[in-house]
Amino acid sequence: MAFTSKPNSGRTGARSIPGARDIQVWDPLVRLIHWSLALTILLNGAVVEEESQVHEWIGYIALGLVAIRLVWALIGPKHARFATFPPSPGRAVRHLRDLLAGDRRVHLSHNPLGALMVYNLWISVILIGITGYMMTTITFFGIDWVEEAHEVVFGWLLFSVALHVAGVAVDSWRSGVNLVRSMVSGRKTIPQGREVE
């Protein structure tokens, strides 16, 4: 597999791991969208009043971020593309089985379980945006099932975010790659001798 890498020992600000490879994975747009989307979820979930205009606008921003990310998954660099992390329940089950057997391979893009989570998060944000917009229309304003669907999907999104954070922590521990740092810097530092997929 061809990828851009360089030894980690000479990089300023990076933890020194003898023999580690430092590989560029996430481009600036992917990172900006990731953290911006996380901020919109935090704001609308814990800071902004639910029925405010600001809540609506933050929801539209979240929808816009997902839309841009979906387009970028078609035209962006390799690791940003759908082809690099296709949604595959079969692969996810095999990956989980491998994890339980002690597999410590590093996936440059999302691992198969992470890929399913990404699609789940995107779909959840889209459904929240659609039901949120519906609640502002004359046809669906005040309709109970629309409001309930909006709240249920948002609850599912928060649960999914918690699972995502737990998955990042477990995979960072398992693989030896600091995934939070890589989503900030765009680079993954792969420990020496670790197989890369």
Salt bridges, closest charged atoms under 4 A:
ASP22 OD2 - ARG11 NE 2.39
ASP22 OD2 - ARG187 NE 3.12
ASP98 OD2 - ARG105 NH2 3.08
ASP103 OD2 - ARG105 NE 3.12
ASP171 OD1 - ARG174 NH2 2.60
GLU197 OE2 - ARG91 NH2 3.99
GLU197 OE1 - ARG105 NH1 2.71
GLU197 OE2 - HIS107 ND1 3.76
